[in-house]
């Protein structure tokens, strides 16, 4: 029976497939080319880079990497340590408290439950940069600025809404009979929460953690406003010291960017499957 829709011929399907794959290849190249260009530029000297920014390095050299890693004036290792410490603690608190609050909002019925939930959602709608000045004033008057833990406070505050939102939606998809059965067996609320519900929420918690790692590691605005000491600067602030008033050493900038990007890139490829699982689980169950 014909419905007025003609089946595509093999030649048409092949043509559509070739065009579609060509488009995907072009998009992939637009993502890969900047990384390859950064790598090539990092292997050049400043004079060679200024002569031609797109040419291959005539004599590839790792001198830029050696200079960055050995020159104490750049503080590259200290900045990476500061970023790692701030990112780890921030992500831990975001995931930990986001999981607890999200579970309570999904399971515990109390007066004001929806008020707390929508207050959390409101935090996702407030532009972060609109609060830079108020936060700076508060931190400056309370003496909280320019400390090793300074950035953890705003990072956790602005990372909590999305964490609570995702966890609350995920927990609602888990059958409540699972917790009721645990309660009948004599399991306490905390034991059920951390030994039964927590492992079940691993996909969405992993996704939240990876997203927040990228956000905290690359955050610049709060680090610029709240931090003054060179020994406390994070990776984004360390990148600014390679640019002068009248000239910038771009090969060193490329080298520093690749060096500081490497932990995040390795982390992404190591947990790429978990990220995809978490996103699919959140889309289906949320």
VOPAGU-2260 file (C-alpha; in pm, 1 decimal, decimal comma):
REM VOPAGU-2260
SITE   aa  ch    i         X         Y         Z
SITE  UNK   A    0       0,0       0,0       0,0
SITE  UNK   A    1     138,0     340,5     -97,6
SITE  UNK   A    2      88,7     645,1     122,8
SITE  UNK   A    3     227,8     903,0    -116,2
SITE  UNK   A    4     579,8     878,5      30,5
SITE  UNK   A    5     844,1     747,2    -201,4
SITE  UNK   A    6    1123,3     538,1     -63,7
SITE  UNK   A    7    1466,4     686,5    -116,8
SITE  UNK   A    8    1686,9     519,1    -371,1
SITE  UNK   A    9    2022,9     370,8    -263,0
SITE  UNK   A   10    2205,2     651,6    -444,4
SITE  UNK   A   11    2007,2     916,3    -255,1
SITE  UNK   A   12    2076,5     749,2      79,9
SITE  UNK   A   13    2447,6     732,5       0,5
SITE  UNK   A   14    2451,2    1099,2    -100,7
SITE  UNK   A   15    2273,0    1205,6     218,8
SITE  UNK   A   16    2512,4     994,2     426,8
SITE  UNK   A   17    2818,1    1144,6     256,9
SITE  UNK   A   18    2690,9    1500,7     303,6
SITE  UNK   A   19    2597,9    1436,1     666,4
SITE  UNK   A   20    2937,3    1279,9     745,5
SITE  UNK   A   21    3115,7    1564,3     567,7
SITE  UNK   A   22    2934,1    1817,0     785,9
SITE  UNK   A   23    3028,4    1623,6    1100,5
SITE  UNK   A   24    3392,7    1604,1     986,9
SITE  UNK   A   25    3401,4    1979,4     928,7
SITE  UNK   A   26    3260,0    2046,7    1274,7
SITE  UNK   A   27    3513,0    1803,9    1425,9
SITE  UNK   A   28    3799,5    1980,2    1251,0
SITE  UNK   A   29    3685,0    2316,2    1385,9
SITE  UNK   A   30    3721,2    2167,7    1736,3
SITE  UNK   A   31    4053,0    1990,7    1674,7
SITE  UNK   A   32    4229,8    2263,4    1476,9
SITE  UNK   A   33    4261,7    2513,8    1767,2
SITE  UNK   A   34    4430,1    2246,2    1979,9
SITE  UNK   A   35    4670,1    2151,6    1700,8
SITE  UNK   A   36    4745,4    2518,5    1637,3
SITE  UNK   A   37    4817,3    2572,5    2006,4
SITE  UNK   A   38    5051,3    2272,8    2006,0
SITE  UNK   A   39    5238,1    2394,5    1698,4
SITE  UNK   A   40    5262,3    2747,1    1837,2
SITE  UNK   A   41    5396,3    2623,9    2169,5
SITE  UNK   A   42    5687,3    2457,4    1986,7
SITE  UNK   A   43    5793,6    2785,5    1824,5
SITE  UNK   A   44    6003,1    3069,7    1952,7
SITE  UNK   A   45    5847,8    3413,5    1984,9
SITE  UNK   A   46    6028,6    3552,1    1678,7
SITE  UNK   A   47    5920,1    3260,8    1461,1
SITE  UNK   A   48    5559,6    3288,4    1580,0
SITE  UNK   A   49    5547,4    3661,4    1503,2
SITE  UNK   A   50    5681,3    3593,5    1153,5
SITE  UNK   A   51    5405,3    3344,1    1070,2
SITE  UNK   A   52    5133,9    3228,1    1308,4
SITE  UNK   A   53    5007,9    2942,8    1087,1
SITE  UNK   A   54    5329,4    2787,4     959,2
SITE  UNK   A   55    5471,4    2467,8    1104,3
SITE  UNK   A   56    5764,0    2513,0    1344,8
SITE  UNK   A   57    6089,9    2504,0    1150,6
SITE  UNK   A   58    6278,8    2359,3    1448,4
SITE  UNK   A   59    6034,0    2234,6    1713,7
SITE  UNK   A   60    6154,6    2320,7    2060,9
SITE  UNK   A   61    6022,1    2251,6    2409,5
SITE  UNK   A   62    6211,4    2545,0    2554,6
SITE  UNK   A   63    5885,2    2725,9    2631,9
SITE  UNK   A   64    5766,3    2435,4    2846,8
SITE  UNK   A   65    6101,5    2413,7    3024,4
SITE  UNK   A   66    6100,2    2787,3    3095,4
SITE  UNK   A   67    5746,7    2780,4    3232,3
SITE  UNK   A   68    5806,8    2478,8    3453,7
SITE  UNK   A   69    6144,6    2588,8    3588,2
SITE  UNK   A   70    6111,9    2967,0    3616,2
SITE  UNK   A   71    5977,1    3050,4    3963,5
SITE  UNK   A   72    5849,1    3387,2    3844,0
SITE  UNK   A   73    5561,3    3219,9    3660,1
SITE  UNK   A   74    5431,9    3028,0    3966,3
SITE  UNK   A   75    5274,1    2772,1    3733,8
SITE  UNK   A   76    5296,9    2478,0    3976,0
SITE  UNK   A   77    5168,4    2684,4    4266,9
SITE  UNK   A   78    4872,9    2808,2    4063,5
SITE  UNK   A   79    4789,2    2454,4    3951,8
SITE  UNK   A   80    4802,1    2337,6    4312,5
SITE  UNK   A   81    4576,8    2624,7    4420,7
SITE  UNK   A   82    4327,2    2545,2    4145,7
SITE  UNK   A   83    4333,6    2173,7    4225,2
SITE  UNK   A   84    4275,5    2233,3    4597,2
SITE  UNK   A   85    3996,5    2484,9    4539,9
SITE  UNK   A   86    3831,6    2270,2    4272,8
SITE  UNK   A   87    3846,2    1948,5    4475,6
SITE  UNK   A   88    3699,3    2100,0    4791,8
SITE  UNK   A   89    3435,1    2297,9    4602,4
SITE  UNK   A   90    3318,4    1998,0    4401,0
SITE  UNK   A   91    3313,6    1778,0    4711,5
SITE  UNK   A   92    3086,4    2019,2    4899,9
SITE  UNK   A   93    2865,9    2079,0    4594,8
SITE  UNK   A   94    2809,8    1707,3    4540,2
SITE  UNK   A   95    2778,5    1619,9    4909,9
SITE  UNK   A   96    2533,9    1892,0    5014,4
SITE  UNK   A   97    2355,4    1888,2    4679,4
SITE  UNK   A   98    2288,1    1517,3    4720,0
SITE  UNK   A   99    2153,9    1553,5    5075,2
SITE  UNK   A  100    1937,9    1858,8    5002,4
SITE  UNK   A  101    1811,8    1713,6    4674,5
SITE  UNK   A  102    1712,2    1388,1    4844,4
SITE  UNK   A  103    1534,2    1568,7    5127,5
SITE  UNK   A  104    1339,6    1788,9    4885,7
SITE  UNK   A  105    1239,1    1483,2    4681,7
SITE  UNK   A  106    1138,7    1256,5    4970,4
SITE  UNK   A  107    1063,1    1457,1    5284,2
SITE  UNK   A  108     731,0    1643,0    5280,1
SITE  UNK   A  109     740,3    1948,6    5503,0
SITE  UNK   A  110     592,0    2295,9    5501,7
SITE  UNK   A  111     799,2    2514,0    5277,7
SITE  UNK   A  112     939,6    2225,9    5071,9
SITE  UNK   A  113     851,8    2388,9    4739,9
SITE  UNK   A  114     962,8    2728,7    4865,3
SITE  UNK   A  115    1312,4    2594,3    4929,8
SITE  UNK   A  116    1310,3    2414,0    4596,1
SITE  UNK   A  117    1209,3    2719,8    4395,5
SITE  UNK   A  118    1453,7    2933,8    4590,5
SITE  UNK   A  119    1724,6    2696,1    4471,5
SITE  UNK   A  120    1599,6    2722,1    4115,1
SITE  UNK   A  121    1603,2    3100,6    4146,0
SITE  UNK   A  122    1976,3    3076,8    4208,9
SITE  UNK   A  123    2015,7    2935,0    3856,4
SITE  UNK   A  124    1851,6    3244,5    3706,3
SITE  UNK   A  125    2069,0    3507,0    3877,1
SITE  UNK   A  126    2363,6    3619,5    3659,6
SITE  UNK   A  127    2679,9    3539,6    3850,8
SITE  UNK   A  128    2865,4    3849,0    3734,2
SITE  UNK   A  129    2591,6    4078,7    3863,2
SITE  UNK   A  130    2693,2    3977,0    4217,0
SITE  UNK   A  131    3065,6    4041,6    4184,8
SITE  UNK   A  132    3054,9    4383,9    4348,6
SITE  UNK   A  133    2824,6    4287,7    4642,2
SITE  UNK   A  134    3028,7    3974,9    4710,6
SITE  UNK   A  135    3353,3    4172,4    4698,9
SITE  UNK   A  136    3215,8    4428,1    4946,2
SITE  UNK   A  137    3094,8    4158,3    5187,0
SITE  UNK   A  138    3417,5    3958,2    5165,9
SITE  UNK   A  139    3631,7    4268,8    5205,4
SITE  UNK   A  140    3447,8    4390,1    5515,8
SITE  UNK   A  141    3442,2    4045,9    5678,6
SITE  UNK   A  142    3805,3    3971,0    5600,6
SITE  UNK   A  143    3725,2    3666,2    5389,9
SITE  UNK   A  144    3898,4    3784,1    5075,0
SITE  UNK   A  145    4249,0    3677,1    4973,8
SITE  UNK   A  146    4247,0    3352,9    5175,1
SITE  UNK   A  147    4315,9    3002,4    5048,9
SITE  UNK   A  148    3948,9    2911,4    5106,6
SITE  UNK   A  149    3801,9    3235,5    4968,6
SITE  UNK   A  150    3694,5    3101,2    4629,9
SITE  UNK   A  151    3538,0    2787,1    4773,5
SITE  UNK   A  152    3249,5    2986,7    4923,7
SITE  UNK   A  153    3112,5    3143,2    4600,0
SITE  UNK   A  154    3189,0    2831,8    4396,6
SITE  UNK   A  155    2981,2    2614,8    4629,9
SITE  UNK   A  156    2704,1    2874,7    4651,4
SITE  UNK   A  157    2665,0    2903,7    4275,1
SITE  UNK   A  158    2713,6    2531,2    4210,8
SITE  UNK   A  159    2446,9    2415,8    4455,9
SITE  UNK   A  160    2130,6    2508,5    4257,4
SITE  UNK   A  161    2205,7    2290,6    3953,8
SITE  UNK   A  162    2324,2    2009,6    4181,0
SITE  UNK   A  163    2004,2    2015,2    4388,6
SITE  UNK   A  164    1788,5    2041,3    4076,8
SITE  UNK   A  165    1945,2    1736,3    3909,4
SITE  UNK   A  166    1956,0    1523,1    4223,7
SITE  UNK   A  167    1595,8    1604,8    4317,3
SITE  UNK   A  168    1471,6    1499,4    3974,5
SITE  UNK   A  169    1681,5    1183,1    3976,7
SITE  UNK   A  170    1577,9    1074,7    4326,8
SITE  UNK   A  171    1211,6    1109,7    4234,3
SITE  UNK   A  172    1264,2     844,2    3967,8
SITE  UNK   A  173    1392,6     593,4    4225,7
SITE  UNK   A  174    1107,2     375,8    4362,6
SITE  UNK   A  175    1026,2     480,5    4716,6
SITE  UNK   A  176     962,9     113,1    4795,2
SITE  UNK   A  177    1339,6      72,4    4804,9
SITE  UNK   A  178    1368,0     304,6    5103,5
SITE  UNK   A  179    1056,6     161,4    5267,7
SITE  UNK   A  180    1200,2    -188,9    5248,3
SITE  UNK   A  181    1523,0     -66,9    5405,5
SITE  UNK   A  182    1326,6     102,7    5686,0
SITE  UNK   A  183    1135,3    -220,8    5753,4
SITE  UNK   A  184    1466,7    -404,0    5783,0
SITE  UNK   A  185    1572,1    -155,4    6051,9
SITE  UNK   A  186    1796,5      70,6    5844,3
SITE  UNK   A  187    1825,0     426,1    5972,8
SITE  UNK   A  188    1766,8     729,8    5753,2
SITE  UNK   A  189    2137,6     810,9    5723,2
SITE  UNK   A  190    2233,6     451,7    5650,4
SITE  UNK   A  191    1969,0     423,3    5380,3
SITE  UNK   A  192    2078,3     755,9    5237,5
SITE  UNK   A  193    2448,1     672,5    5207,0
SITE  UNK   A  194    2446,1     296,2    5148,1
SITE  UNK   A  195    2142,7     256,8    4921,0
SITE  UNK   A  196    2044,6     586,2    4761,2
SITE  UNK   A  197    2395,9     726,1    4715,0
SITE  UNK   A  198    2521,9     434,5    4498,5
SITE  UNK   A  199    2201,4     454,0    4295,6
SITE  UNK   A  200    2264,0     822,9    4225,9
SITE  UNK   A  201    2623,3     767,2    4113,3
SITE  UNK   A  202    2557,2     847,4    3742,5
SITE  UNK   A  203    2401,9    1186,8    3807,3
SITE  UNK   A  204    2650,1    1272,6    4083,4
SITE  UNK   A  205    2939,2    1191,4    3851,1
SITE  UNK   A  206    2794,2    1419,2    3586,3
SITE  UNK   A  207    2752,7    1700,8    3838,9
SITE  UNK   A  208    3110,2    1654,5    3961,1
SITE  UNK   A  209    3263,1    1666,7    3612,7
SITE  UNK   A  210    3062,6    1974,0    3512,1
SITE  UNK   A  211    3160,0    2154,3    3831,1
SITE  UNK   A  212    3527,1    2057,4    3791,9
SITE  UNK   A  213    3534,3    2234,8    3455,2
SITE  UNK   A  214    3350,3    2534,1    3597,5
SITE  UNK   A  215    3570,0    2576,0    3906,3
SITE  UNK   A  216    3899,5    2509,7    3728,1
SITE  UNK   A  217    3831,6    2768,0    3456,1
SITE  UNK   A  218    3657,9    3034,2    3667,6
SITE  UNK   A  219    3821,6    3374,5    3633,3
SITE  UNK   A  220    3594,6    3657,2    3751,7
SITE  UNK   A  221    3574,3    3576,4    4122,8
SITE  UNK   A  222    3941,9    3479,3    4131,1
SITE  UNK   A  223    4034,4    3816,0    3980,1
SITE  UNK   A  224    3817,3    4018,9    4217,4
SITE  UNK   A  225    3867,7    3830,4    4544,8
SITE  UNK   A  226    4232,8    3721,3    4523,0
SITE  UNK   A  227    4534,7    3953,5    4541,9
SITE  UNK   A  228    4829,9    3741,9    4658,1
SITE  UNK   A  229    5042,6    3590,9    4385,0
SITE  UNK   A  230    5091,8    3273,9    4588,9
SITE  UNK   A  231    4714,5    3220,7    4601,4
SITE  UNK   A  232    4632,8    3284,5    4236,9
SITE  UNK   A  233    4462,5    3012,5    4035,1
SITE  UNK   A  234    4538,1    2892,9    3682,5
SITE  UNK   A  235    4326,0    3153,9    3496,8
SITE  UNK   A  236    4502,8    3432,9    3686,1
SITE  UNK   A  237    4843,4    3277,7    3618,0
SITE  UNK   A  238    4772,8    3301,1    3243,8
SITE  UNK   A  239    4755,8    3681,8    3265,4
SITE  UNK   A  240    5122,1    3717,7    3360,8
SITE  UNK   A  241    5233,8    3616,5    3010,0
SITE  UNK   A  242    5080,7    3931,8    2860,2
SITE  UNK   A  243    5260,4    4262,0    2897,0
SITE  UNK   A  244    5144,7    4616,4    2838,5
SITE  UNK   A  245    5286,9    4639,5    2487,8
SITE  UNK   A  246    5353,8    4278,4    2382,6
SITE  UNK   A  247    5253,7    3921,4    2463,8
SITE  UNK   A  248    5463,9    3606,3    2447,4
SITE  UNK   A  249    5209,8    3390,6    2266,3
SITE  UNK   A  250    5422,5    3072,5    2239,6
SITE  UNK   A  251    5461,5    3071,9    2617,6
SITE  UNK   A  252    5090,0    3141,8    2656,4
SITE  UNK   A  253    5010,1    2841,2    2436,2
SITE  UNK   A  254    5251,9    2624,9    2630,6
SITE  UNK   A  255    5104,8    2730,4    2962,9
SITE  UNK   A  256    4749,6    2673,7    2839,4
SITE  UNK   A  257    4827,5    2323,2    2717,2
SITE  UNK   A  258    5010,0    2243,1    3040,0
SITE  UNK   A  259    4724,3    2361,2    3261,1
SITE  UNK   A  260    4459,5    2203,3    3037,6
SITE  UNK   A  261    4616,2    1857,8    3053,5
SITE  UNK   A  262    4468,4    1750,0    3392,3
SITE  UNK   A  263    4117,3    1848,3    3283,7
SITE  UNK   A  264    4150,7    1679,9    2943,4
SITE  UNK   A  265    4279,3    1360,9    3103,1
SITE  UNK   A  266    3996,7    1371,9    3355,9
SITE  UNK   A  267    3739,1    1416,7    3081,6
SITE  UNK   A  268    3860,4    1122,1    2873,8
SITE  UNK   A  269    3891,3     904,7    3185,1
SITE  UNK   A  270    3529,3     968,7    3285,4
SITE  UNK   A  271    3369,8    1030,8    2944,5
SITE  UNK   A  272    3157,0     716,3    2967,3
SITE  UNK   A  273    3028,6     814,3    3311,8
SITE  UNK   A  274    2944,8    1162,4    3183,8
SITE  UNK   A  275    2740,4    1020,7    2896,6
SITE  UNK   A  276    2565,9     771,1    3126,4
SITE  UNK   A  277    2481,1    1047,3    3372,2
SITE  UNK   A  278    2341,1    1275,3    3103,9
SITE  UNK   A  279    2131,0     994,4    2955,3
SITE  UNK   A  280    2009,5     890,7    3301,3
SITE  UNK   A  281    1919,4    1247,5    3387,3
SITE  UNK   A  282    1734,4    1293,4    3060,3
SITE  UNK   A  283    1537,8     970,6    3091,9
SITE  UNK   A  284    1471,2     962,4    3464,1
SITE  UNK   A  285    1462,7    1333,0    3543,7
